[in-house]
Amino acid sequence: MSPKRRRLSKEQRKSEILTAATKVFAEKGYRGASVSDINDAAGIARGTFYLYFESKKDVFVELIESYFTEYGRILNDFRQKQESLRDPTGVFTLAILRESSYYIFKFNNENRDLAGIIYREAMGMDEDFHDRFGEMAEQANESLYLGFKSMADLDLLRPCTLEVVTSMVVGSIVFIVMDHIVEAEGPIDLLALADELVDDYARALGRPELDIELAIELSKKLRDKELELAQKA
């Protein structure tokens, strides 16, 4: 006699299907995956799938939207902190960039399969998905630009084109996620990744007469204190 399947609420069952679909899309790709593959991974009958989703694309869209929604929340928090900041030294700006980079890396590390699907599948397969990715990139650009603009206004940066620098940092984050998180095997030092990103750009962009090393050291302490408080909350 086969063991009885536990009864799940509609929300739990839907979540179970989404989790299974994430694994299937990550392994087989969107085009190579089928509804039957998702049913098998979730351990459900074909009819059960259609109680929650109309098609393979329907479940794919929901996964993509869940990623963009959470990523957008992180970027919005970053932007709000930048907008409220008055930072004559640049230290707080660097600390916020460190903290935000860490949370972006942490989110993608906790959702490696989904992040892989986004960058490998969604960006090129459909105009709607591509547009959503563009919206997310624009949001990231706007948040970073605010920080760099505030530092440039205070004469803390070398002469540079802020729009280009902003695009470079956003692009770096994308490639770090793909090369050092999605493709990684085993645990990752996410704080070290965030520090490497921020430190390299701070040294490259900071005016030579400023004590960049001191700003870097202080911003790390501020970031670590902020994360410690967040963990206790």
Secondary structure, DSSP 8 states (H G I E B T S, - for coil): ---------HHHHHHHHHHHHHHHHHHHHHHH--HHHHHHHHT--HHHHTTT-SSHHHHHHHHHHHHHHHHHHHHHHHHHHHHT---SSSHHHHHHHHHHHHHHHHHHHHTHHHHHHIIIIIHHH-HHHHHHHHHHHHHHHHHHHHHHHHHHHTT-B-S--HHHHHHHHHHHHHHHIIIIIIT--S---HHHHHHHHHHHHHHHHB-TTS-HHHHHHHHHHHHHHHHHHHHH-
